[in-house]
Amino acid sequence: MPSGQHSAQTTKAGAGLVLGLGCERRTPAEEVIALAERALADAGAAPGDLRLVASLDARAEEPAILAAAQHFSVPAAFYDAATLEAEASRLANPSEIVFAYTGCHGVAEGAALVGAGREAVLIVQKIVSAHATAALAGPATLRAEKRIQAAEAV
């Protein structure tokens, strides 16, 4: 297993999206799950397309993030700030405020990209609720398919 990562289960075979999540401590699980469902809807994806929930290791015991992984029946992986910060150049929405608190410029986007791998791209950039953030990453082909579908819908 790569340094900076720990996960309880093997990921689903054939599914390609990684949901990156960030949240304040004690954020209600319902808020995080609703935001995650919104991210999937924004991607035109189904819950079955999700293979992993990922976040900062400081949130490894956060009930809302663990509840989201359980809700979607996927494992959760947690990465240290240095691992997430290594993705800073690939973030769509880097934040100095997040960096000041966590040591990385983006939790949701960074975790999604780390979990999805070096060839992955952001499918859904960071979206926010009152106390949480979410982003989706996966194969670049999924982002291209999303653009084609959006163009056809117009």
C-alpha positions in Angstrom: 0.0 0.0 0.0 1.4 3.5 -0.9 2.9 5.6 1.9 0.4 8.0 3.4 -2.6 5.8 2.7 -4.7 3.3 4.7 -7.8 1.6 3.7 -10.0 -1.1 5.2 -11.1 -2.9 2.0 -10.3 -3.6 -1.6 -12.0 -1.3 -4.1 -14.8 -2.3 -6.4 -13.7 -3.8 -9.6 -14.8 -2.0 -12.8 -15.9 1.2 -11.1 -13.9 4.3 -11.8 -14.8 7.4 -9.7 -13.2 8.5 -6.4 -15.1 10.9 -4.1 -12.9 13.3 -2.2 -14.5 14.7 0.9 -13.5 17.3 3.4 -15.6 18.5 6.4 -15.5 20.4 9.6 -15.5 18.2 12.7 -18.9 16.9 13.8 -20.6 17.8 10.4 -23.8 15.9 10.2 -23.6 12.7 8.1 -26.7 13.7 6.2 -25.0 16.9 5.0 -22.0 15.1 3.7 -24.0 12.3 2.0 -26.3 14.9 0.3 -23.2 16.8 -1.0 -21.7 13.5 -2.2 -25.0 12.7 -4.0 -24.9 16.1 -5.6 -21.4 15.6 -6.9 -22.4 12.3 -8.4 -25.5 14.0 -10.0 -23.2 16.8 -11.4 -21.1 14.1 -13.0 -24.1 12.3 -14.4 -22.8 9.3 -12.5 -24.6 6.6 -10.4 -23.6 5.5 -6.9 -22.4 2.2 -8.5 -19.7 4.2 -10.4 -18.0 5.1 -7.2 -15.1 2.9 -6.0 -13.7 4.9 -3.1 -14.2 7.7 -0.7 -11.0 9.6 0.2 -10.0 12.3 2.6 -7.3 13.8 4.8 -5.9 11.4 7.4 -6.9 13.9 10.1 -10.5 12.9 9.2 -10.0 9.2 9.5 -12.3 8.9 12.5 -14.8 11.5 11.3 -18.3 9.9 11.5 -19.7 11.8 8.5 -17.0 10.7 6.1 -17.2 7.1 7.4 -21.0 7.2 7.0 -20.6 8.4 3.4 -18.3 5.4 2.6 -20.8 3.1 4.2 -23.8 4.8 2.5 -22.2 4.1 -0.9 -20.8 0.6 0.1 -17.2 1.6 -0.8 -14.0 1.7 1.3 -12.6 4.9 2.7 -8.9 5.9 2.2 -7.1 8.6 4.1 -4.0 10.4 3.0 -1.5 12.6 4.9 -1.3 16.4 4.1 2.0 15.9 2.3 0.5 13.4 -0.1 -2.4 15.7 -0.8 -0.1 18.7 -1.2 1.8 16.8 -3.9 -1.4 17.2 -6.0 -1.5 21.1 -5.6 -0.6 21.7 -9.2 -3.6 19.7 -10.4 -6.2 21.3 -8.2 -8.8 23.5 -9.8 -9.5 25.4 -6.5 -6.4 25.6 -4.3 -7.0 27.5 -1.1 -4.5 29.3 1.1 -7.0 29.1 4.0 -7.2 25.3 3.7 -3.4 25.2 3.6 -3.2 27.2 6.8 -5.5 24.7 8.6 -4.4 21.4 7.0 -1.0 21.7 5.4 -2.4 21.1 1.9 -4.1 23.4 -0.6 -7.1 21.2 -1.1 -8.7 18.3 0.7 -11.6 17.2 -1.5 -9.9 17.7 -4.8 -6.5 16.5 -3.6 -7.9 13.3 -2.0 -10.0 12.5 -5.1 -7.0 12.8 -7.4 -4.7 10.8 -5.1 -7.3 8.1 -4.7 -8.0 7.9 -8.5 -4.3 7.8 -9.5 -1.8 9.8 -11.5 -3.7 9.6 -14.8 -7.0 10.8 -13.3 -8.6 14.2 -13.7 -11.2 16.1 -11.8 -14.6 15.1 -13.1 -16.4 17.4 -10.7 -14.4 20.3 -9.1 -14.9 21.1 -5.5 -18.4 21.8 -4.5 -19.4 23.1 -1.0 -22.1 22.9 1.6 -22.3 24.7 4.9 -19.7 22.5 6.5 -18.2 20.2 3.8 -16.6 19.9 0.5 -16.7 17.2 -2.2 -15.0 16.5 -5.5 -14.9 13.6 -8.0 -11.9 12.3 -9.9 -11.6 9.5 -12.4 -10.3 8.6 -15.9 -10.0 11.5 -18.3 -12.4 9.7 -20.7 -15.2 10.3 -18.2 -14.7 14.0 -18.3 -14.7 14.0 -22.1 -17.9 11.9 -22.1 -19.5 14.5 -19.7 -18.7 17.3 -22.1 -20.2 15.5 -25.0 -23.4 14.7 -23.1 -23.6 18.4 -22.0 -23.2 19.6 -25.6 -25.9 17.1 -26.8 -28.3 18.4 -24.1 -28.2 22.0 -25.4 
